[in-house]
Amino acid sequence: MSDFNKDEYLNDLPDMDDLSGQAAPAAGADSAASAGSADKPAADTSAAQEASAADATAKSQDNGDAAAKCDADKSDKDGKDGDTLTPLGQAKKEAAEYLEALQRERAEFINFRNRAQKEQDRFRQHGIIDVLTALLPALDDIDRIREHSEMDDSFKAVANKIDKAFEKFGVEKFGEKGEDFDPTKHDAILHKPDPNAEKETVDTVVEAGYRIGDRVIRAARVVVASPQS
């Protein structure tokens, strides 16, 4: 059995520096592989996001182009509609509108004028009625004087002027002896039987009646002769 030589044993062992150099590249390769495997999903995710963003941008651009095209078509249509009339046609259209407005204004003016005329006539009639009503007692006295006494020429002239003045304003005097009794214009203050009467007639006019047109201002107050039953 040979003797153990320590120096030879140590010389045969591999150098530690060589071992460390060989292990380092392996570790570096493993780290690179791990980093490459970790970066690959991130790269794939980033690529997918970029693709989605590109698709969204493309769709938005397509929608914008469609909206712009729609607006352009609408503008073209409006422009065509506005350009359908020639200058002469446009002038005729404006003339027709002005004529329609003028006719409407004329109709409104005519209606206003008619209403104003009616109001004026109504106020005028009310004024005449007020004056006539105030003079009725004097007119009744003139009628009694005419019936029961002689009137001189001067008094007759004044009475005639008064009658003509009322006729000028449309005032009509009614109520005479012998005419048929009409309850719409006669106010019977007394009915007396008359064997010769065939129907109710005016026997005596106490106060004459007055009217303007169809409007009775005062009914004639009369004594009525009635047939005997």
Wavefront OBJ file of the C-alpha trace (Angstrom):
o trace
v 0.000 0.000 0.000
v 1.511 3.230 -1.153
v 1.777 6.204 1.118
v -0.807 9.086 0.882
v 0.735 12.162 -0.679
v -1.107 15.306 0.344
v 0.513 17.590 -2.218
v -0.385 15.373 -5.132
v -4.001 15.155 -3.920
v -4.333 18.906 -3.714
v -2.808 19.406 -7.117
v -5.274 17.013 -8.681
v -8.351 18.983 -7.374
v -10.016 21.419 -9.900
v -9.356 25.103 -9.545
v -12.224 27.022 -7.750
v -11.917 29.965 -10.129
v -12.637 27.686 -13.060
v -15.667 26.242 -11.298
v -17.087 29.693 -10.502
v -16.648 30.841 -14.134
v -18.557 27.876 -15.464
v -21.425 28.310 -12.987
v -21.901 32.025 -13.709
v -22.821 31.679 -17.367
v -25.329 28.982 -16.498
v -26.932 31.166 -13.922
v -26.959 34.059 -16.373
v -28.577 31.920 -19.021
v -31.232 30.753 -16.583
v -31.929 34.374 -15.576
v -32.188 35.449 -19.190
v -34.545 32.595 -19.926
v -36.694 33.470 -16.933
v -36.729 37.152 -17.941
v -37.620 36.220 -21.480
v -40.466 34.013 -20.333
v -41.745 36.789 -17.997
v -41.557 39.514 -20.659
v -43.382 37.470 -23.277
v -46.885 37.671 -21.691
v -46.391 41.378 -21.034
v -45.413 41.898 -24.648
v -48.431 39.915 -25.816
v -50.785 41.975 -23.563
v -49.316 45.246 -24.775
v -49.731 44.166 -28.384
v -53.391 43.228 -27.753
v -54.082 46.588 -26.130
v -52.462 48.431 -29.005
v -54.566 46.433 -31.475
v -57.787 47.227 -29.537
v -56.907 50.918 -29.408
v -56.223 50.898 -33.140
v -59.606 49.248 -33.814
v -61.419 51.778 -31.588
v -59.666 54.658 -33.333
v -60.624 53.261 -36.716
v -64.270 52.836 -35.670
v -64.396 56.363 -34.237
v -62.938 57.732 -37.422
v -65.496 55.773 -39.476
v -68.352 57.125 -37.336
v -67.009 60.657 -37.654
v -66.761 60.306 -41.400
v -70.340 58.988 -41.574
v -71.670 61.896 -39.453
v -69.733 64.405 -41.530
v -71.144 62.866 -44.699
v -74.701 63.029 -43.301
v -74.256 66.698 -42.376
v -72.829 67.438 -45.783
v -75.781 65.713 -47.490
v -78.221 67.668 -45.329
v -76.481 70.946 -46.111
v -76.533 70.142 -49.807
v -80.242 69.308 -49.607
v -81.054 72.542 -47.764
v -79.037 74.486 -50.257
v -80.858 72.860 -53.134
v -84.265 73.556 -51.525
v -83.354 77.207 -51.023
v -82.111 77.491 -54.598
v -85.222 75.996 -56.226
v -86.847 79.451 -56.702
v -85.533 81.779 -59.319
v -85.169 85.488 -58.493
v -88.445 86.133 -60.321
v -90.172 83.314 -58.426
v -88.841 84.627 -55.127
v -90.107 88.116 -55.987
v -93.557 86.721 -56.850
v -93.633 84.801 -53.580
v -92.790 87.919 -51.574
v -95.376 89.933 -53.515
v -98.051 87.318 -52.726
v -97.126 87.420 -49.031
v -97.303 91.231 -48.987
v -100.682 91.133 -50.781
v -102.056 88.624 -48.269
v -100.878 90.776 -45.361
v -102.405 93.874 -46.959
v -105.747 92.153 -47.489
v -105.749 90.960 -43.888
v -105.006 94.458 -42.615
v -107.743 95.889 -44.865
v -110.310 93.389 -43.552
v -109.373 94.241 -39.959
v -109.690 97.956 -40.717
v -113.126 97.485 -42.309
v -114.316 95.507 -39.287
v -112.987 98.200 -36.967
v -114.692 100.928 -38.998
v -118.018 99.065 -38.933
v -117.783 98.541 -35.179
v -116.933 102.196 -34.671
v -119.888 103.260 -36.847
v -122.253 101.031 -34.887
v -120.961 102.400 -31.610
v -121.381 105.955 -32.898
v -124.961 105.278 -34.013
v -125.763 103.680 -30.661
v -124.377 106.631 -28.693
v -126.237 109.043 -30.986
v -129.505 107.165 -30.437
v -129.004 107.177 -26.688
v -128.512 110.952 -26.814
v -131.714 111.437 -28.802
v -133.628 109.195 -26.386
v -132.365 111.173 -23.401
v -133.440 114.489 -24.966
v -136.822 113.099 -26.046
v -137.515 111.633 -22.617
v -136.724 114.984 -20.990
v -139.104 116.835 -23.386
v -142.016 114.387 -23.197
v -144.028 116.411 -20.628
v -143.733 119.545 -22.780
v -144.740 117.616 -25.906
v -147.788 116.220 -24.094
v -148.847 119.763 -23.099
v -148.530 120.919 -26.714
v -150.761 118.037 -27.840
v -153.428 118.916 -25.239
v -153.398 122.553 -26.337
v -153.818 121.490 -29.944
v -156.750 119.269 -29.081
v -158.689 121.481 -26.655
v -157.986 125.060 -27.608
v -157.105 127.311 -30.430
v -153.415 127.956 -31.051
v -152.168 131.188 -32.514
v -149.919 131.123 -35.548
v -146.722 131.769 -33.628
v -147.342 128.893 -31.223
v -148.259 126.573 -34.105
v -144.999 127.511 -35.841
v -142.953 126.634 -32.736
v -144.784 123.314 -32.270
v -144.245 122.389 -35.927
v -140.535 123.158 -35.681
v -140.233 120.854 -32.682
v -142.013 118.054 -34.538
v -139.774 118.460 -37.602
v -136.644 118.495 -35.442
v -137.570 115.133 -33.921
v -138.450 113.725 -37.362
v -134.980 114.739 -38.535
v -133.453 112.498 -35.866
v -135.731 109.573 -36.733
v -138.285 110.066 -33.964
v -141.772 108.938 -34.978
v -144.974 109.919 -33.181
v -147.831 107.414 -33.130
v -151.236 106.843 -31.518
v -154.458 108.056 -33.146
v -158.123 107.602 -32.431
v -159.766 104.754 -34.373
v -156.669 102.641 -34.986
v -156.536 99.003 -33.914
v -155.362 98.364 -30.406
v -151.853 96.856 -30.339
v -150.516 95.890 -26.890
v -146.936 96.110 -28.189
v -147.248 99.886 -28.746
v -150.392 100.894 -26.816
v -150.759 101.129 -23.068
v -154.468 100.731 -22.256
v -155.331 102.776 -19.179
v -159.051 102.007 -19.522
v -161.288 99.558 -21.392
v -164.857 100.695 -22.034
v -167.499 98.516 -23.643
v -168.837 99.755 -26.974
v -171.872 98.079 -28.572
v -170.782 99.316 -31.994
v -167.181 98.029 -31.703
v -166.368 94.815 -33.540
v -162.814 94.675 -32.148
v -160.675 96.572 -29.734
v -159.845 100.014 -31.073
v -158.325 103.209 -29.730
v -161.110 105.492 -28.528
v -159.058 108.276 -26.887
v -155.337 109.111 -26.972
v -154.287 110.394 -23.569
v -150.571 110.614 -24.367
v -148.986 109.984 -27.755
v -146.347 107.339 -28.202
v -142.840 107.816 -29.609
v -140.376 105.409 -31.211
v -137.079 105.403 -33.083
v -137.099 102.768 -35.789
v -138.436 99.588 -34.219
v -137.600 100.692 -30.690
v -140.544 102.071 -28.737
v -139.413 104.912 -26.472
v -142.831 105.314 -24.883
v -146.020 103.422 -25.588
v -149.120 105.485 -26.369
v -151.441 105.708 -23.369
v -154.977 105.217 -24.667
v -158.594 104.426 -23.767
v -159.724 101.273 -25.573
v -163.239 100.625 -26.895
v -163.962 96.915 -26.516
v -166.843 94.867 -27.991
v -169.547 93.877 -25.528
v -169.408 90.210 -24.615
l 1 2 3 4 5 6 7 8 9 10 11 12 13 14 15 16 17 18 19 20 21 22 23 24 25 26 27 28 29 30 31 32 33 34 35 36 37 38 39 40 41 42 43 44 45 46 47 48 49 50 51 52 53 54 55 56 57 58 59 60 61 62 63 64 65 66 67 68 69 70 71 72 73 74 75 76 77 78 79 80 81 82 83 84 85 86 87 88 89 90 91 92 93 94 95 96 97 98 99 100 101 102 103 104 105 106 107 108 109 110 111 112 113 114 115 116 117 118 119 120 121 122 123 124 125 126 127 128 129 130 131 132 133 134 135 136 137 138 139 140 141 142 143 144 145 146 147 148 149 150 151 152 153 154 155 156 157 158 159 160 161 162 163 164 165 166 167 168 169 170 171 172 173 174 175 176 177 178 179 180 181 182 183 184 185 186 187 188 189 190 191 192 193 194 195 196 197 198 199 200 201 202 203 204 205 206 207 208 209 210 211 212 213 214 215 216 217 218 219 220 221 222 223 224 225 226 227 228 229
